[in-house]
Amino acid sequence: MTRDKLYNEATDVSARDGEVILDGPDAVDVKITPEAAEETADNLIEGAVEARGQRRLKDLPHRPR
């Protein structure tokens, strides 16, 4: 996966037969365990909060490095 591509659409998530299915942009199609899905959700929230903060502070003169 290339890291230089930025998507603005969310990944669809569903559950079937005890598996969590992720269907996202650029043909992402992944099945993970419920435990992995919970940890991924936590990681996504943490990353989203950090990125929003960075975006808010990017033009301020006292931004942290």
C-alpha positions in Angstrom: 0.0 0.0 0.0 1.3 3.4 -0.9 1.3 5.9 1.9 1.1 9.0 -0.4 -2.5 8.4 -1.4 -5.1 10.2 0.8 -8.7 8.9 0.9 -11.7 10.9 2.2 -14.2 8.1 2.3 -14.8 5.8 5.2 -14.3 2.0 5.1 -17.5 0.0 5.4 -17.6 -2.5 8.2 -19.9 -5.5 8.7 -19.9 -8.7 10.7 -20.6 -12.2 9.4 -20.1 -15.6 11.1 -18.0 -14.1 13.9 -15.7 -12.2 11.6 -15.4 -8.5 11.0 -15.2 -7.5 7.3 -13.7 -4.3 6.2 -14.5 -3.0 2.7 -12.7 0.2 1.8 -11.4 2.4 -0.9 -8.8 1.1 -3.4 -10.2 -2.5 -3.2 -9.5 -3.0 0.5 -11.2 -6.2 1.5 -10.1 -7.6 4.8 -11.5 -10.0 7.4 -10.3 -9.7 11.0 -11.3 -11.1 14.4 -13.5 -9.1 16.7 -10.5 -8.6 19.0 -8.4 -7.2 16.2 -11.3 -5.0 15.2 -11.7 -3.6 18.7 -7.9 -2.8 18.9 -8.0 -1.3 15.3 -11.0 0.9 16.4 -9.0 2.2 19.4 -6.0 2.9 17.1 -8.1 4.7 14.6 -9.7 7.0 17.2 -6.3 7.8 18.7 -4.8 8.5 15.3 -7.8 10.6 14.2 -7.7 12.8 17.4 -3.9 13.3 16.9 -4.3 14.2 13.2 -7.2 16.7 13.9 -5.0 18.4 16.5 -2.1 18.6 14.0 -4.4 20.1 11.4 -5.8 22.7 13.8 -2.4 23.7 15.0 -0.4 23.6 11.8 -0.7 27.4 11.0 -0.2 28.6 14.5 3.3 30.1 15.3 3.7 28.2 18.5 2.9 24.8 17.1 4.7 21.9 18.7 7.4 20.0 16.8 
